[in-house]
Amino acid sequence: MEQEIIQVEKVEKKENFFLKRIRKYQVLTFTLSFLFLYRFVGTLIFYFAGKKTFIENYGLSITVFLIIIPAVYFLQWLIATWVASKYTQESLKEKFYCHPIASIILFISYLTDLPYRLSESDLGGGLFKMINAFEIIIYYAFISFLWWMLVCWISKKVWRKQKFEWSWYKKIIDKIFVFFPPIYKFILGLMVALLIFLLLFVLFVGVFHYSGSDLKKL
């Protein structure tokens, strides 16, 4: 009887793994889900509308695209949630406290490299430009964060007892942890709201066959 209960618990744990991750990291999951749907659905619409997309640019077939894009975003979600599971907010803050030089250098390198990344990408225009830029900013921020973790790990192995105490640096880190989450949620929510509004507007125009002149009259 006990063995059956243990087996049932193990099955439930396996079944609830993804649900637990989704509930625990809602903002992260929502971000990647939003970017995935935007990229996946948008690319399909442009593809079947006969407009050029990155599918043609990279010589991919539509079948390969349907497999690769979901797999890539799912892998990103697994890596991101795994990294998030290793740190609480306080432990991550302490890690920043202990490695100010690595944090400052990688932050500056991220800021100096970001304009180049944005300039070499085809961002489009209007709201699409905003979302494409947001995705690039998030992607390279996460890559820089992984590099930062590696540098911190090496630094800890080399200088085990070295620890800097910079009051101005700690104050900046504290303010970032206080103000960054709500600002990020506001920007993400604003983009989602604008995209939904745009889709509803396009649907409204398509269903009722309104033109630009008709809208001006209204």
N, C-alpha and C positions, 0 to 999 in steps of 0.2 A: 504493500500500500504506500509506504514511504517513498519507494523508488518511483512509483507512478506519479506521485505528487511532484517529486524532483524533476522528472521528465517533462511534466506539464509546465512547470515553472521555467525550465530551459527553453521550451518551445515558445512560451509567451515572451521571454526575453529576446529571442531571435526575431519574433514577429514584431515586437514593439521597438526594435532598435532604431529604425528610421523615424517612427513617430516620436520617440523620445528626443532624438536629435532635432527634429523639426520644432517641437514645442519649446525646447531649451534654447535654441538659437533662431528665434522667429525673425529677427531683423536680417540676419545673415541669409537665412533661407528665402525670405521675401525678396531680398536684393537680387540674389542669383536667379530666382524664379522669374522675376520681372525682366531681367536682362536676357534670360534664355527665351522667354516668350516673345520679347521684342525682336531679338535677332532671328529666331526660328520662323515665326509667323511673317515678319516683315520680309525676310528673304524669299519665302515661298510666294508671297503676293507679288513681289517684283519679278520673280522668275517666271511665273505663269502669265504675268502681264507683258512679258517680252522685253523687260528692261534688264540692263546688264547688272549683274551682282558679282560678289566675290567668288561665286561658284565657277563662273566662266574664267575669272581672272586666275584662279588656281588650277584650272583644268579639271574640276571635279564633276562628277555626275550627280544628278539629283538623289539617286539611291545612296551614294556614299555620304552626301550631305545629311540625309535623314538619319544616318547611323552615327556619324562623327560628332555633329553638333550636340545632340543630347548626351552622348558619352563624355564629351569634353566638359560640359557644364556640370554633369553629375560628378565627375572626378574632382572638379574644382570645389564642389560642395562638400565632398568627403574630406578633402585635404583641409579646407577652411574650418569645418566643424571639428576635425581632429585637433588642429592647432588650438582652436578656441577651448577645447575640453582640457587642455594642459594647463591653462592659466585662469585664475579668477582675476577680477579687476584689481584687487589689492596686490596679488602676486606679480601681475604684469607691471603695475606701477612701481613696485620694488625693483623689478628688473631694469626699468628705465632709470631709477635712482642710482643703481650700481654701475651703469654703463653710460655715463653722460657723453664721453668723447665719441664712442661708436654711434650713439643716437644722433648727435649733432652732425657728424660727418655724413652719415647715410641720409639724414633728412635734407641736408644741403645738396647732396648729389642727386637726390630724388627731385628736388625743386628745379635744379639746373637741367636735368635730363628730360623732365616732363614736357616743356615747350617743344623740344625736338620731336618727341613721340607724337604729340598732337599735330604738329605741322606736317609730318610725313603720312598721316592718316587721312583718308577721305571721310570727313565728318558730315558731309551733306549740308543742309541748311535748316534754319528755323529750329523747331523742337527736336528734330532728329539729330541736329548738330549737338544740341545740349546733352541728349541721352548718350550719343556716341562718345562724346568727350568724357561724360561721367563714367562710362564703362572703362575707358582707357585709364582714367585717373585711379579708379578702384583697382584695376588689374595690376598696374605698376606699383601701386601702394602696397599691395599684398606681396608682390615679388620682392620689393625692398624690405618689407617686414621679415620675410624668410631669410634674406641675406643678413639683416640685423640680428636675428636669432643665432645664426651661424657665427657671426663675428663675436657676439656676446659669449657664446659657448667657448670659442677659442680663447677669448680674453680671460675668461674665468679659469681655464686650464693653465694659462701662462702666468697670470698675475693673481694668484689665489687670495692674497691678503690685501691687495690694493683696492681701495674704495674712496672715491671722491665725495666730498660733501660740499656742494655748491647750493647755497640757499636760493639764489635767483633761479637756478635750473629747476630745483624742486618745485618752486612756486609756478613756473611755467608748465611743468608736467601736471601738477594738480589742477590748474585751470583748463588744460587741454582735456583731461578726463571728466571735468565738470561740464564744459561747454560743447565739446565735440559731438557727443551722442545726440543731444536734442537738435543741433544744427544739421547733422547728417540725416536724421529722421525727417526733418522739415524739408530738406532738399529732395530726398527720395519721394516723400509724399507729394510734393509739388509736381514733380515730373510725372508721377503716376496719374495724378488728377488731370494734368494738362493733356496727357496722352489719351486718357479716357474721354475727355471733352472733345478732343480732335476726332477720335473714332466715331463718337456719337454724332458729331457735326457732319462728318463724311457720310455716315449712314442716313442721316436726316436728308441731306441733299440728294443722295442716291435714290432714296425711296420716293420722295416727293418731287424729284426732278427740278429742284430750284437751281437757278443760275445766279451769277454774280449780280446781274441787274435786278433780279427778283429780290435778292437779299437787301439791296440798297433801298428798294421801295418799302420793305418791311421796316 
